[in-house]
Amino acid sequence: MMPQMPLAKQVRDTHADEKTLPETAHAQKVLATRAELLRDNWPVDDDVVHAMAGVDLNAIFQCLERNRAKEPAWKPAYAKYLDDSRVAHLEQGGYVFENLSVYMVLLQLLSPALHHPGARVLDVGCGTGFLTAALATMIAERSGHVEAIDIFQRQVEHAERDIRECLPHLLPFCSFQVANGWEYRCEECFDAIAVAAQCDHPPENLVRLLKPNGILVCPVGPVVPIDSKHPGRFQPYWMVKMGPVAGAAPAFSGRAGPISVNFLPLLPP
């Protein structure tokens, strides 16, 4: 039986002042998403809500629409994944957004590690840059940094451009590169790693990049199209949490969060 992360979490006992949130339709959707999760007994930290509300999806969407172009780094080997409409969309230079609850739960699970002073964060599958920007918002005041990677050149360009045009104050806290999550290596380790692509198991190369008390969250389950009939295509996130001792086995590795997800695949090199 898989270990399950208990619902009792370290959630900051604060009350969001909704008057300080942007007066946008997007911010209202973020608040509604928080309320929906709370009905499932899953509280969400104020700073997660504020970070997401401050990254306006409508503004990012407009920026993406102005800059559509076919993916130049497409490999013939990826053709077998084209039965997933999301992958086919990326091949044509499109982009993929998940439901807001998907991002909110991911950020909440990572939240304890994002509060480390000078936190280093890896965003695998940065895509539109929405999650990158929310992560950067949460770590900026602690002088942290987000390394955003994606296997597709066009997606990296989207992420950097969207932040540059919509949230330029976050650029000093972000860097971008084309890289594959299965092969990614780095001399420095990370406090938090967000993987926004489906894996059949947590990538060991990424787990090895976690600092003591670091957290990795990724969707783990069958790598199948979202509209397939596979009974296990939706699964809760998988979370790996390291203990305080460097080099030791994870303190926790198992399912976590109140929702089930299915992402587009973390494509091979």
C-alpha positions as MATLAB code, in Angstrom:
seq = 'MMPQMPLAKQVRDTHADEKTLPETAHAQKVLATRAELLRDNWPVDDDVVHAMAGVDLNAIFQCLERNRAKEPAWKPAYAKYLDDSRVAHLEQGGYVFENLSVYMVLLQLLSPALHHPGARVLDVGCGTGFLTAALATMIAERSGHVEAIDIFQRQVEHAERDIRECLPHLLPFCSFQVANGWEYRCEECFDAIAVAAQCDHPPENLVRLLKPNGILVCPVGPVVPIDSKHPGRFQPYWMVKMGPVAGAAPAFSGRAGPISVNFLPLLPP';
ca = [
       0.000    0.000    0.000;
       1.360    3.399   -1.020;
       2.173    5.822    1.793;
      -0.207    8.773    1.871;
       0.730   12.257    3.019;
      -1.645   13.167    5.870;
      -3.926   16.150    5.441;
      -2.561   17.714    8.619;
       0.168   19.985    7.285;
       2.105   23.006    8.435;
      -0.194   25.681    7.068;
       0.513   29.251    8.063;
      -2.261   30.426   10.368;
      -3.098   33.664    8.641;
      -6.195   35.112    7.019;
      -5.912   36.454    3.491;
      -6.879   40.090    3.208;
      -8.771   39.949   -0.056;
      -8.534   43.743   -0.374;
      -4.792   43.401   -1.036;
      -5.321   41.057   -3.993;
      -5.445   42.426   -7.545;
      -8.955   43.374   -8.619;
      -8.988   41.014  -11.581;
     -11.179   38.182  -12.775;
      -8.159   35.892  -12.445;
      -7.685   36.785   -8.773;
     -11.331   35.966   -8.112;
     -10.849   32.553   -9.720;
      -7.834   31.962   -7.482;
      -9.927   32.765   -4.400;
     -12.694   30.470   -5.608;
     -10.156   27.681   -6.087;
      -8.899   28.149   -2.541;
     -12.457   27.989   -1.218;
     -13.084   24.791   -3.166;
     -10.006   23.122   -1.687;
     -10.948   24.305    1.798;
     -14.279   22.534    1.420;
     -12.199   19.378    1.002;
     -10.372   20.213    4.274;
      -7.269   21.348    2.411;
      -6.247   24.838    3.613;
      -3.941   26.923    1.453;
      -1.386   29.453    2.695;
      -1.983   33.135    2.056;
       1.297   33.562    0.215;
       0.344   30.783   -2.212;
      -2.931   32.578   -2.931;
      -1.236   35.968   -3.305;
       1.482   34.551   -5.565;
      -1.042   32.931   -7.891;
      -3.391   35.916   -7.895;
      -0.535   38.213   -8.871;
       0.317   36.241  -12.007;
      -2.609   37.127  -14.238;
      -3.346   34.255  -16.609;
      -5.288   36.544  -18.915;
      -2.254   38.772  -19.473;
      -0.044   35.726  -20.062;
      -2.586   34.271  -22.474;
      -2.559   37.478  -24.536;
       1.233   37.454  -24.653;
       1.244   33.824  -25.796;
      -1.282   34.505  -28.535;
       0.889   37.293  -29.927;
       3.876   34.958  -30.197;
       2.642   31.641  -31.616;
       5.252   29.754  -33.669;
       5.880   26.084  -34.440;
       8.291   24.202  -32.163;
      11.751   24.081  -33.833;
      13.201   21.333  -31.589;
      10.613   18.656  -32.327;
      12.105   15.149  -32.674;
      10.580   12.347  -34.798;
      10.829   10.071  -31.749;
       8.146   12.166  -30.052;
       5.589   11.217  -32.730;
       4.385    8.289  -30.623;
       3.084   10.787  -28.055;
       0.964   12.725  -30.557;
      -2.146   10.774  -29.565;
      -2.111   13.082  -26.546;
      -3.725   16.273  -27.821;
      -1.614   18.360  -25.453;
       1.648   17.101  -26.977;
       0.323   17.687  -30.489;
      -0.586   21.223  -29.433;
       2.966   21.894  -28.241;
       4.410   20.551  -31.477;
       2.481   23.256  -33.318;
       3.843   25.966  -31.030;
       0.846   26.038  -28.705;
       0.797   25.923  -24.928;
      -0.963   24.075  -22.133;
      -2.643   25.422  -19.003;
      -3.781   23.184  -16.157;
      -6.676   23.928  -13.813;
      -5.797   26.448  -11.108;
      -6.273   23.788   -8.421;
      -3.425   21.783   -9.993;
      -0.994   24.673   -9.510;
      -2.353   25.634   -6.107;
      -1.902   22.171   -4.616;
       1.576   21.870   -6.132;
       2.643   25.199   -4.618;
       1.135   24.343   -1.243;
       2.992   21.027   -1.095;
       6.259   22.806   -1.920;
       5.544   25.763    0.371;
       7.636   24.708    3.415;
      10.759   24.465    1.242;
       9.999   27.729   -0.564;
      10.310   29.555    2.753;
      13.961   28.585    3.221;
      16.133   31.741    3.085;
      17.709   32.028   -0.367;
      15.691   29.027   -1.579;
      16.818   27.499   -4.866;
      13.936   26.146   -6.920;
      13.868   24.020  -10.065;
      10.811   24.257  -12.323;
      10.809   21.274  -14.717;
       8.511   21.789  -17.694;
       8.184   25.559  -17.301;
       5.849   25.891  -20.311;
       3.956   29.187  -20.176;
       5.924   30.536  -17.219;
       2.846   30.790  -14.982;
       4.188   28.390  -12.363;
       7.689   29.854  -12.724;
       6.326   33.314  -11.939;
       4.302   32.106   -8.948;
       7.368   30.310   -7.562;
       9.518   33.397   -8.125;
       6.965   35.547   -6.303;
       7.134   33.270   -3.277;
      10.943   33.196   -3.042;
      11.853   36.718   -4.194;
      11.628   38.406   -0.793;
      13.977   35.749    0.617;
      16.529   36.326   -2.166;
      15.765   32.971   -3.745;
      16.092   31.876   -7.350;
      14.069   29.751   -9.802;
      15.785   27.728  -12.522;
      13.152   27.091  -15.214;
      13.753   24.337  -17.751;
      11.793   22.750  -20.572;
      12.668   20.259  -23.299;
      11.090   22.523  -25.920;
      12.872   25.682  -27.025;
       9.579   27.407  -27.826;
       8.247   26.792  -24.306;
      11.375   28.256  -22.722;
      10.984   31.290  -24.969;
       7.324   31.583  -23.943;
       8.151   31.409  -20.235;
      10.918   34.008  -20.373;
       8.949   36.369  -22.614;
       5.776   36.104  -20.556;
       7.616   37.037  -17.368;
       9.625   39.770  -19.107;
       6.501   41.398  -20.560;
       3.966   40.755  -17.783;
       6.056   40.599  -14.585;
       9.468   42.139  -15.321;
      10.231   42.671  -11.626;
      10.564   38.878  -11.282;
      13.222   38.434  -13.982;
      16.183   38.910  -11.596;
      14.938   35.887   -9.649;
      14.639   33.555  -12.668;
      16.861   31.875  -15.219;
      15.834   29.775  -18.188;
      17.342   26.993  -20.249;
      16.409   24.215  -22.654;
      16.994   20.946  -20.805;
      15.447   17.513  -20.336;
      14.209   16.585  -16.883;
      15.390   12.968  -17.139;
      18.983   14.049  -17.789;
      19.219   17.337  -15.908;
      22.329   17.784  -13.787;
      23.475   20.730  -11.706;
      26.430   21.396   -9.418;
      24.151   23.057   -6.847;
      21.208   21.347   -5.167;
      17.684   22.682   -4.719;
      15.323   23.348   -1.832;
      12.274   22.667   -4.001;
      11.685   20.924   -7.324;
       8.388   21.183   -9.209;
       7.904   18.727  -12.051;
       5.032   19.734  -14.339;
       5.066   16.621  -16.543;
       3.858   13.058  -16.078;
       6.388   10.414  -14.996;
       6.016    6.696  -14.390;
       8.350    7.098  -11.408;
      10.044   10.054   -9.672;
      13.196   10.929  -11.661;
      16.096    9.746   -9.512;
      18.457   12.328  -10.978;
      16.148   15.045   -9.636;
      15.681   13.416   -6.231;
      19.477   13.421   -5.879;
      19.437   17.188   -6.419;
      17.379   17.871   -3.289;
      19.009   19.583   -0.341;
      18.373   18.370    3.211;
      14.731   19.193    4.041;
      14.143   19.703    0.319;
      10.867   18.766   -1.379;
      10.118   17.413   -4.857;
       6.569   17.186   -6.184;
       5.660   15.530   -9.475;
       2.735   13.753  -11.137;
       3.492   10.016  -11.090;
       1.284    7.502  -12.854;
       0.616    5.886  -16.220;
       1.941    8.018  -19.080;
      -1.260    8.046  -21.103;
      -3.305   10.733  -22.910;
      -5.640   12.711  -20.687;
      -8.648   11.587  -22.751;
      -7.718    7.887  -22.666;
      -9.836    5.295  -20.892;
      -6.987    4.072  -18.690;
      -8.458    3.633  -15.188;
      -5.369    4.961  -13.434;
      -4.706    7.996  -15.596;
      -5.538   10.386  -12.737;
      -3.477   10.034   -9.548;
      -2.575   12.324   -6.633;
       0.812   13.997   -6.788;
       3.906   12.143   -5.617;
       5.993   13.999   -3.046;
       9.544   13.297   -1.948;
      10.639   15.076    1.241;
      14.198   14.800    2.433;
      15.172   14.724    6.084;
      17.700   17.035    7.747;
      20.725   14.775    7.115;
      22.499   15.078    3.762;
      22.797   11.806    1.865;
      20.123   10.023    3.894;
      17.062    8.339    2.422;
      13.948   10.495    1.978;
      11.919   11.108    5.130;
       8.761   10.702    3.050;
       8.042    9.432   -0.456;
       4.443    8.859   -1.459;
       1.132   10.269   -2.592;
       0.156   13.726   -1.397;
      -2.572   16.269   -1.936;
      -6.369   16.271   -2.230;
      -6.688   16.092   -6.029;
      -5.727   13.681   -8.798;
      -3.831   14.952  -11.832;
      -2.693   13.932  -15.301;
      -0.004   15.972  -17.046;
       1.456   15.692  -20.505;
       4.451   13.317  -20.443;
       7.965   14.171  -19.332;
       9.404   13.325  -22.738;
      12.634   11.341  -23.099;
      15.823   12.970  -24.435;
];
